[in-house]
């Protein structure tokens, strides 16, 4: 009985160490895939294909996302103007639907 326990624990230790080695290998492959060395390899070995544009020497500047836009120069539509625009849009939709029904082959 003691022998079975020892062999089972040895098998578990071997699998655990094998899993750890596999995780280390996978991690090293993932970190190597982010490397710039791969971009300088020939295309036949998995590098960048011919005609690929060169990387810029200086990284582009990040946009200023916290800057507020300038105030609007146009005023908001009044209630009358909004109703007029909605009516025009409804009329255009109705006209387009009428034209689409007229063009359908019967």
MOKANOR-V38825 format. One record per backbone hydrogen bond with DSSP energy under -1.0 kcal/mol. NH is the residue of the N-H (numbers start at 1). CO is the residue of the C=O. E is the energy in kcal/mol with one decimal. If there is no record, write none. Layout:
NH|CO|E ; NH|CO|E
//
This chain:
5|1|-1.8 ; 6|2|-2.1 ; 7|3|-2.3 ; 8|4|-2.3 ; 9|5|-2.5 ; 10|6|-2.2 ; 11|7|-2.2 ; 12|8|-2.3 ; 13|9|-2.4 ; 14|10|-2.3 ; 15|11|-2.5 ; 16|12|-2.5 ; 17|13|-2.6 ; 18|14|-2.3 ; 19|15|-2.5 ; 20|16|-2.2 ; 21|17|-2.3 ; 22|18|-2.2 ; 23|19|-2.3 ; 24|20|-2.2 ; 25|21|-2.4 ; 26|22|-2.5 ; 27|23|-2.4 ; 28|24|-2.3 ; 29|25|-2.1 ; 30|26|-2.3 ; 31|27|-2.4 ; 32|28|-2.0 ; 33|29|-1.5 ; 35|32|-1.4 ; 40|37|-1.1 ; 45|42|-1.3 ; 46|43|-1.3 ; 47|42|-2.2 ; 52|49|-1.2 ; 65|63|-1.6 ; 82|78|-2.4 ; 83|79|-2.1 ; 84|80|-2.3 ; 85|81|-2.5 ; 86|82|-2.4 ; 87|83|-2.2 ; 88|84|-2.2 ; 89|85|-2.4 ; 90|86|-2.4 ; 91|87|-2.3 ; 92|88|-2.4 ; 93|89|-2.5 ; 94|90|-2.3 ; 95|91|-2.3 ; 96|92|-2.6 ; 97|93|-2.5 ; 98|94|-2.3 ; 99|95|-2.5 ; 100|96|-2.5 ; 101|97|-2.1 ; 102|98|-1.8 ; 103|99|-1.7
//
